[in-house]
Amino acid sequence: MPHDAELTPLDALVASPFAKLAELLKGIEPGKPPIDLSLGEPRGLMPPFLGPLLADHLAEFGRYPPIRGIPALREAIATWIGRRYPKLAGRIDPERHVLPLNGSREGLFSAIFPAVARKPLAERPAVLIPNPFYQAYAAAAAASGAEPQFLPAARATNFLADLDAIDERLLKRTVALYLCSPSNPQGAVAPRSYLAQAIALARAYDFLLFADECYSEIYGDTPPPGALETAQAETGSLANVVAFQSLSKRSGLPGLRSGFVAGDPAFIAAFGRFRNVACPQVPLPVQHVSVAAWSDEAHVEQGRALYRTNFDLADAILGRRYGYSRPSGAFFLWLNLADFGGGEGAATTLWKECGVKVLPGAYLARVEPDGANPGRDYVRVALVYEAKTTREALTRIVATLG
């Protein structure tokens, strides 16, 4: 792909970080048998009870699925939400509060269109995006004609956007705020007070809080708080708040493409009408498998145990090198490699010298008004393999960089 200087503004905004990485490493042979830690793709085995269930429903690939999902799936999702967040137990109506999705990315992208439509403005609508960010957020803003506004999320603010620093004029034309917790790429968890502040802003200025919680089930000892439970506990209402979830990370099923959005019933109804004509249905066999996955927690805890082991290895092997500290959630390391040529330089060195592929942080961020890219000095490392491969990869990194 061309370099950023050759891209149109739209192309530069939505350029895939993995395409950029492929261009960076093009023609460079790995120094050792490769280990790819650039992609946040869980590498654990599929929960074994799902295969036979999928086989039992193969014939249903011959039917169009309902866009709102089968009742059993909506009920399983509502039950899971109440089990995960006790303050929501019995308060999530499968008919009014839940929509199945083809994975969280599909929903995070397509939800922006009804969000723009619900708030007519005389000026260009704005979408607030943390910086660094997940590319689907920027793609959604660009496709909808809204203006993406990037909010710095650096170490100084615990890798969360500073909500107090948002200009009121910008808030008035905001249609949505994307908030990822635990965050990608830093693994920061937004405390309940932060979520409450974001919810209050969304209601005061009548925009949607899009809570991307796809990493919420990957944590150490303390489950991260959720936006929906915070909204319910603070005000008894889910207005202006929707949360996006997926089986990709929680259940280690990235290829299943199954997730959901839940929350504000008025927005869920509008989003359902939009999806009915503009978005793909979740195949019926996938829906049946999803019912079983949302209903089981044993395999989720097994996944958490794997990630805890990997972070124990990172603690032991990395120590305090590269600004490492154990994140509160998700499965990424966000390492400062400014002393090793920054993110791009370090990624090139690691691939060339030891065959470990990592993602330069600059590819997950945009340049700020002061000309700095908050991800420039960093690399993202996805600890998605079993312990043996993780140990080998981290050991290689330290041996190469020192």
C-alpha positions as CSV (number, residue, x, y, z in Angstrom):
1,M,0.0,0.0,0.0
2,P,1.2,3.6,-0.5
3,H,2.8,5.6,2.3
4,D,0.6,8.0,4.3
5,A,1.8,11.0,2.4
6,E,0.3,9.4,-0.8
7,L,-3.1,8.6,0.7
8,T,-6.2,10.7,0.5
9,P,-7.4,12.0,3.9
10,L,-10.1,9.3,4.0
11,D,-7.7,6.5,3.1
12,A,-5.2,7.7,5.8
13,L,-8.0,7.7,8.4
14,V,-9.2,4.1,7.7
15,A,-5.9,2.5,6.6
16,S,-5.5,-0.9,8.1
17,P,-2.7,-1.1,10.7
18,F,-1.9,-4.6,9.6
19,A,-1.6,-3.5,5.9
20,K,0.9,-0.8,7.1
21,L,2.8,-3.4,9.1
22,A,3.0,-5.7,6.0
23,E,4.4,-2.8,4.0
24,L,6.9,-2.0,6.8
25,L,8.3,-5.6,6.9
26,K,8.0,-6.3,3.2
27,G,11.1,-8.1,1.9
28,I,12.6,-8.6,5.4
29,E,13.1,-12.2,6.3
30,P,12.5,-13.2,10.0
31,G,15.6,-14.0,11.9
32,K,14.0,-17.0,13.6
33,P,10.9,-19.1,13.1
34,P,8.2,-16.4,13.3
35,I,5.9,-15.8,16.2
36,D,3.1,-13.3,15.3
37,L,2.1,-11.2,18.3
38,S,0.7,-8.3,16.2
39,L,-2.8,-9.6,15.9
40,G,-5.3,-9.7,18.8
41,E,-6.6,-13.1,17.7
42,P,-7.1,-15.6,20.6
43,R,-5.2,-18.8,19.7
44,G,-6.8,-21.2,22.3
45,L,-8.9,-24.1,21.2
46,M,-12.6,-23.7,20.5
47,P,-14.7,-24.8,23.4
48,P,-15.3,-28.5,22.7
49,F,-19.0,-28.5,23.4
50,L,-19.7,-26.1,20.5
51,G,-18.7,-28.3,17.6
52,P,-21.4,-31.0,17.9
53,L,-24.0,-28.2,18.5
54,L,-23.0,-26.5,15.3
55,A,-23.3,-29.8,13.4
56,D,-26.8,-30.4,14.8
57,H,-27.9,-27.1,13.2
58,L,-26.1,-27.2,9.8
59,A,-29.4,-27.6,7.9
60,E,-30.4,-24.1,9.1
61,F,-27.8,-22.5,6.9
62,G,-30.6,-23.0,4.3
63,R,-32.8,-20.4,6.0
64,Y,-32.7,-16.7,6.3
65,P,-32.2,-15.7,9.9
66,P,-34.4,-13.1,11.7
67,I,-32.4,-9.9,12.0
68,R,-33.3,-9.5,15.7
69,G,-32.1,-13.1,16.4
70,I,-33.9,-16.1,17.7
71,P,-35.6,-15.5,21.1
72,A,-33.3,-18.1,22.8
73,L,-30.3,-16.0,21.8
74,R,-31.7,-12.7,23.1
75,E,-32.7,-14.4,26.3
76,A,-29.3,-16.0,26.8
77,I,-27.6,-12.6,26.3
78,A,-30.0,-10.9,28.7
79,T,-29.4,-13.6,31.3
80,W,-25.6,-13.3,30.8
81,I,-25.8,-9.5,31.3
82,G,-27.7,-10.0,34.6
83,R,-25.3,-12.7,35.7
84,R,-22.2,-10.6,34.9
85,Y,-23.6,-7.4,36.3
86,P,-25.9,-8.2,39.3
87,K,-27.4,-4.7,39.3
88,L,-28.9,-5.5,35.9
89,A,-30.4,-8.9,36.9
90,G,-34.0,-9.0,35.7
91,R,-33.8,-5.5,34.2
92,I,-32.7,-6.4,30.7
93,D,-35.6,-7.1,28.4
94,P,-34.6,-9.4,25.6
95,E,-37.3,-7.8,23.4
96,R,-36.4,-4.1,24.0
97,H,-32.8,-4.0,25.1
98,V,-30.8,-6.5,23.0
99,L,-29.8,-7.0,19.4
100,P,-27.4,-9.8,18.1
101,L,-24.5,-8.7,15.9
102,N,-22.1,-10.3,13.5
103,G,-19.3,-9.6,16.0
104,S,-18.8,-6.3,17.8
105,R,-17.0,-4.6,14.9
106,E,-20.0,-4.7,12.7
107,G,-22.1,-3.0,15.4
108,L,-19.5,-0.5,16.4
109,F,-19.4,0.6,12.7
110,S,-23.0,0.5,11.7
111,A,-24.4,2.0,14.9
112,I,-23.0,5.4,13.9
113,F,-25.7,5.9,11.2
114,P,-28.7,5.9,13.4
115,A,-26.7,7.8,16.0
116,V,-26.2,10.6,13.4
117,A,-29.8,10.4,12.3
118,R,-31.3,10.8,15.8
119,K,-29.6,14.2,16.4
120,P,-30.2,16.6,13.5
121,L,-27.7,19.4,13.5
122,A,-27.1,22.6,11.5
123,E,-23.4,21.9,11.6
124,R,-21.3,18.9,10.9
125,P,-21.8,16.2,13.6
126,A,-18.7,15.1,15.6
127,V,-17.7,11.6,16.8
128,L,-15.4,11.5,19.8
129,I,-12.7,8.8,19.6
130,P,-9.9,8.0,22.1
131,N,-6.4,8.3,20.7
132,P,-4.9,5.5,20.2
133,F,-8.1,3.8,19.0
134,Y,-9.7,0.8,17.2
135,Q,-9.9,1.6,13.5
136,A,-13.6,0.8,13.2
137,Y,-14.4,3.9,15.2
138,A,-12.7,6.2,12.7
139,A,-14.1,4.2,9.7
140,A,-17.6,4.7,11.1
141,A,-17.1,8.5,11.5
142,A,-15.7,8.8,8.0
143,A,-18.4,6.7,6.3
144,S,-21.2,8.6,8.1
145,G,-19.9,12.1,7.1
146,A,-19.2,13.0,10.8
147,E,-16.0,14.6,11.9
148,P,-13.8,12.4,13.9
149,Q,-12.4,14.2,17.0
150,F,-9.5,12.4,18.6
151,L,-9.1,12.7,22.4
152,P,-5.6,12.0,23.8
153,A,-5.4,8.9,25.9
154,A,-1.9,8.9,27.2
155,R,-0.1,7.7,30.4
156,A,-0.7,11.1,32.1
157,T,-4.4,10.4,32.1
158,N,-4.1,6.7,32.9
159,F,-4.6,5.9,29.1
160,L,-8.2,7.3,29.2
161,A,-9.4,10.4,27.4
162,D,-9.7,13.5,29.6
163,L,-13.4,14.1,29.6
164,D,-13.0,17.4,31.5
165,A,-10.9,18.8,28.6
166,I,-13.6,18.4,25.9
167,D,-14.8,21.8,24.6
168,E,-18.5,22.5,25.2
169,R,-19.0,23.6,21.6
170,L,-17.7,20.3,20.5
171,L,-19.9,18.4,22.9
172,K,-23.0,20.2,21.5
173,R,-22.4,18.7,18.0
174,T,-21.3,15.3,19.3
175,V,-23.4,12.4,18.2
176,A,-21.4,9.6,19.8
177,L,-18.5,8.9,22.1
178,Y,-16.6,5.7,21.7
179,L,-15.2,4.4,25.0
180,C,-13.2,1.1,25.1
181,S,-12.7,-0.5,28.5
182,P,-10.5,-2.4,29.0
183,S,-8.9,-0.4,26.3
184,N,-7.2,-1.5,23.2
185,P,-4.1,-1.2,23.1
186,Q,-3.2,-0.2,26.7
187,G,-5.5,-2.5,28.8
188,A,-6.7,0.4,30.9
189,V,-10.0,-0.1,32.8
190,A,-12.3,2.9,33.2
191,P,-13.5,3.1,36.9
192,R,-17.1,3.5,37.7
193,S,-16.7,7.2,38.4
194,Y,-15.3,7.7,34.9
195,L,-18.1,5.8,33.3
196,A,-20.6,7.9,35.3
197,Q,-19.0,11.1,34.1
198,A,-19.2,9.9,30.5
199,I,-22.9,8.9,30.9
200,A,-23.7,12.3,32.4
201,L,-22.0,14.1,29.4
202,A,-23.9,11.9,27.0
203,R,-27.2,12.8,28.6
204,A,-26.5,16.5,29.1
205,Y,-25.6,16.9,25.4
206,D,-27.8,14.2,24.1
207,F,-25.3,11.9,22.3
208,L,-24.8,8.2,22.5
209,L,-22.1,6.6,24.7
210,F,-20.8,3.6,22.6
211,A,-19.2,1.4,25.3
212,D,-16.9,-1.1,23.6
213,E,-16.6,-3.8,26.2
214,C,-15.4,-6.7,24.1
215,Y,-12.3,-7.2,26.5
216,S,-14.4,-7.0,29.7
217,E,-14.0,-10.8,30.5
218,I,-10.2,-10.7,30.3
219,Y,-8.9,-9.4,33.6
220,G,-6.8,-10.4,36.6
221,D,-8.8,-10.5,39.9
222,T,-11.4,-7.8,39.6
223,P,-14.1,-7.8,36.9
224,P,-14.1,-4.3,35.2
225,P,-17.3,-2.3,35.8
226,G,-19.7,-1.9,32.9
227,A,-21.4,1.1,31.3
228,L,-24.9,-0.3,31.5
229,E,-24.7,-1.3,35.2
230,T,-23.3,2.1,36.0
231,A,-26.1,3.8,34.2
232,Q,-28.7,1.7,35.9
233,A,-27.1,2.1,39.3
234,E,-26.7,5.9,39.0
235,T,-30.0,6.9,37.5
236,G,-32.2,3.8,37.0
237,S,-32.1,4.3,33.3
238,L,-30.2,3.1,30.3
239,A,-30.9,6.2,28.2
240,N,-28.1,7.3,25.9
241,V,-25.9,4.2,26.7
242,V,-25.3,1.1,24.6
243,A,-22.7,-1.6,25.2
244,F,-21.1,-3.8,22.5
245,Q,-19.9,-7.3,23.3
246,S,-18.5,-10.2,21.4
247,L,-17.6,-13.9,21.7
248,S,-14.3,-13.3,19.9
249,K,-12.3,-12.4,23.0
250,R,-14.6,-13.7,25.8
251,S,-14.9,-17.2,24.4
252,G,-11.9,-17.3,22.1
253,L,-14.2,-17.5,19.0
254,P,-13.0,-14.7,16.6
255,G,-14.1,-16.7,13.6
256,L,-17.6,-17.2,14.8
257,R,-18.5,-13.5,14.2
258,S,-21.1,-13.3,16.9
259,G,-21.8,-10.5,19.4
260,F,-24.5,-8.2,20.6
261,V,-25.4,-4.6,21.4
262,A,-27.6,-3.8,24.4
263,G,-28.9,-0.7,26.2
264,D,-31.0,2.3,25.5
265,P,-34.3,0.8,24.2
266,A,-35.2,3.8,21.9
267,F,-31.8,3.5,20.2
268,I,-31.9,-0.3,20.0
269,A,-35.3,0.0,18.2
270,A,-33.9,2.5,15.7
271,F,-30.8,0.4,15.2
272,G,-32.9,-2.7,14.7
273,R,-34.8,-0.9,11.9
274,F,-31.6,0.2,10.3
275,R,-30.0,-3.2,10.5
276,N,-33.1,-4.8,9.0
277,V,-32.2,-3.4,5.6
278,A,-28.5,-2.5,5.9
279,C,-26.7,-5.2,7.9
280,P,-26.1,-8.9,7.7
281,Q,-28.0,-11.4,9.8
282,V,-26.3,-13.8,12.2
283,P,-26.6,-17.3,10.6
284,L,-29.0,-19.5,12.5
285,P,-26.4,-22.2,13.3
286,V,-24.2,-19.5,14.7
287,Q,-27.0,-18.2,16.8
288,H,-27.6,-21.6,18.4
289,V,-23.8,-22.0,19.1
290,S,-23.9,-18.5,20.6
291,V,-26.7,-19.4,23.0
292,A,-24.5,-22.2,24.4
293,A,-21.4,-20.0,24.6
294,W,-23.2,-17.1,26.5
295,S,-24.7,-19.7,28.9
296,D,-21.3,-21.2,30.0
297,E,-18.6,-19.6,32.1
298,A,-16.2,-22.5,32.6
299,H,-14.5,-22.1,29.3
300,V,-14.2,-18.3,29.9
301,E,-12.4,-18.9,33.2
302,Q,-10.1,-21.3,31.4
303,G,-9.2,-18.5,29.0
304,R,-8.7,-16.0,31.8
305,A,-6.3,-18.5,33.5
306,L,-4.3,-18.7,30.2
307,Y,-3.9,-14.9,30.1
308,R,-3.1,-14.6,33.7
309,T,-0.3,-17.1,33.2
310,N,1.0,-15.1,30.2
311,F,1.1,-11.9,32.3
312,D,2.9,-13.8,35.0
313,L,5.5,-14.6,32.4
314,A,5.6,-10.9,31.3
315,D,6.1,-9.9,34.9
316,A,9.0,-12.3,35.3
317,I,10.7,-11.8,31.9
318,L,10.2,-8.1,31.2
319,G,10.3,-6.8,34.8
320,R,10.3,-3.0,34.5
321,R,11.8,-2.9,31.0
322,Y,10.2,-0.8,28.3
323,G,7.8,1.0,30.7
324,Y,6.0,-2.3,31.3
325,S,3.4,-2.6,34.0
326,R,0.8,-5.3,34.2
327,P,-2.5,-4.0,32.6
328,S,-5.8,-4.2,34.4
329,G,-7.5,-6.0,31.5
330,A,-7.3,-7.3,27.9
331,F,-4.3,-9.3,26.6
332,F,-2.0,-6.6,25.2
333,L,1.3,-5.2,26.3
334,W,1.9,-1.5,25.4
335,L,5.6,-1.2,25.5
336,N,7.6,2.1,25.2
337,L,10.5,1.4,22.8
338,A,11.6,5.0,22.2
339,D,15.2,3.9,23.0
340,F,15.1,1.3,20.2
341,G,14.0,3.4,17.3
342,G,10.4,3.9,18.4
343,G,7.5,1.6,17.4
344,E,8.4,1.2,13.7
345,G,12.1,0.8,14.3
346,A,11.7,-1.7,17.1
347,A,9.1,-3.7,15.1
348,T,11.5,-3.9,12.2
349,T,14.4,-4.9,14.5
350,L,12.4,-7.6,16.3
351,W,11.2,-9.2,13.1
352,K,14.6,-9.1,11.4
353,E,16.6,-10.2,14.4
354,C,14.4,-12.7,16.2
355,G,11.2,-13.3,14.2
356,V,8.8,-11.8,16.6
357,K,6.1,-9.7,14.9
358,V,4.6,-6.8,16.9
359,L,2.5,-3.8,15.9
360,P,3.9,-0.3,15.9
361,G,1.7,1.9,18.1
362,A,1.7,4.7,15.6
363,Y,-0.5,2.6,13.4
364,L,-3.2,2.7,16.1
365,A,-3.2,6.4,16.6
366,R,-3.5,9.8,14.8
367,V,-1.2,12.7,15.0
368,E,-2.3,15.3,17.6
369,P,-2.6,19.0,16.9
370,D,0.9,19.5,18.3
371,G,2.3,17.2,15.6
372,A,3.0,14.2,17.9
373,N,1.6,10.7,17.5
374,P,0.8,9.3,20.9
375,G,1.6,5.8,19.7
376,R,4.9,6.6,18.0
377,D,7.2,5.3,20.7
378,Y,5.2,2.2,21.5
379,V,4.5,-1.3,20.2
380,R,1.4,-3.4,20.9
381,V,2.2,-7.0,21.8
382,A,-0.8,-9.5,21.9
383,L,-0.3,-12.3,24.4
384,V,-2.7,-14.7,22.7
385,Y,-0.6,-17.9,22.6
386,E,-0.2,-20.7,25.1
387,A,2.5,-20.2,27.8
388,K,5.3,-22.0,25.9
389,T,5.1,-19.8,22.8
390,T,4.6,-16.7,25.0
391,R,7.7,-17.4,27.0
392,E,9.7,-18.0,23.9
393,A,8.6,-14.7,22.3
394,L,9.2,-12.5,25.3
395,T,12.6,-14.1,25.9
396,R,13.5,-13.4,22.3
397,I,12.4,-9.7,22.7
398,V,14.6,-9.2,25.8
399,A,17.5,-11.0,24.2
400,T,17.3,-8.8,21.2
401,L,16.7,-5.4,22.8
402,G,18.5,-6.0,26.1
